[in-house]
């Protein structure tokens, strides 16, 4: 289940063609305005959101969408379609064998340093 939001027509055509020909992708909404996005996320619960970025806009919108629907994958495509940024929540596991106090402290602090 996918939602396409504010993606330029030429990119939308590419995504739609891929969905029809090669990908098991069901496009459930194609939105021209972001004001419609919040309601669509809530009612459709997509697995994928493809959002077109405006000129000069960062891909922070990907994080905003994930905060509303953390199970989805969000692909933010830059204005003009040159770059794409994939956002998704990822579970991570690190094994600390024979853990020392220092290693435990480093593990506690490590995620905070990445924010």
VOLO-623106 format. One line per 5 residues: number of its first residue (from 1); their letters; for each residue x, y, z of C-alpha. Coordinates in steps of 0.05 Angstrom, whole numbers. Layout:
<nodes>
NUM> a> X:Y:Z; ...
</nodes>
This chain:
<nodes>
1> xxxxx> 0:0:0; 32:64:-24; 17:138:-23; 49:186:-73; 50:259:-51
6> xxxxx> 71:321:-90; 113:282:-138; 125:315:-206; 86:284:-264; 147:253:-299
11> xxxxx> 169:218:-235; 98:197:-218; 93:164:-287; 158:126:-274; 134:102:-206
16> xxxxx> 66:83:-233; 98:44:-291; 144:8:-242; 85:-9:-198; 47:-38:-257
21> xxxxx> 104:-75:-290; 156:-96:-239; 137:-83:-167; 85:-112:-121; 61:-41:-106
26> xxxxx> -10:-20:-95; -16:56:-101; -76:73:-57; -71:149:-61; -39:201:-107
31> xxxxx> -40:268:-73; -24:335:-105; -24:373:-39; 8:357:27; -50:385:67
36> xxxxx> -86:320:50; -28:276:75; -44:272:149; -114:246:137; -90:197:84
41> xxxxx> -36:169:131; -87:158:185; -140:126:143; -98:86:93; -39:64:137
46> xxxxx> 10:58:79; 72:15:78; 106:65:31; 102:140:23; 137:173:-36
51> xxxxx> 140:248:-27; 167:300:-75; 208:355:-43; 200:428:-60; 258:469:-86
56> xxxxx> 307:481:-28; 269:435:19; 307:385:61; 286:312:69; 264:325:141
61> xxxxx> 193:313:117; 212:239:118; 222:241:193; 158:279:202; 119:226:164
66> xxxxx> 153:170:203; 132:203:268; 60:194:245; 68:123:217; 132:91:241
71> xxxxx> 120:25:205; 124:57:136; 183:69:90; 187:141:65; 224:160:2
76> xxxxx> 234:235:-6; 253:254:-77; 290:319:-89; 262:374:-133; 280:352:-204
81> xxxxx> 287:279:-183; 363:276:-180; 367:250:-108; 324:207:-63; 326:198:12
86> xxxxx> 299:135:44; 273:140:115; 251:80:156; 252:57:228; 302:1:236
91> xxxxx> 308:-45:295; 380:-56:314; 415:-106:358; 486:-102:386; 517:-158:426
96> xxxxx> 563:-139:483; 599:-202:505; 633:-202:572; 610:-130:580; 651:-82:621
101> xxxxx> 626:-20:656; 660:23:603; 629:-16:546; 560:-11:578; 569:64:588
106> xxxxx> 590:71:515; 528:32:493; 483:77:535; 513:141:507; 523:119:434
111> xxxxx> 451:128:410; 447:197:441; 510:219:404; 477:204:336; 417:249:348
</nodes>
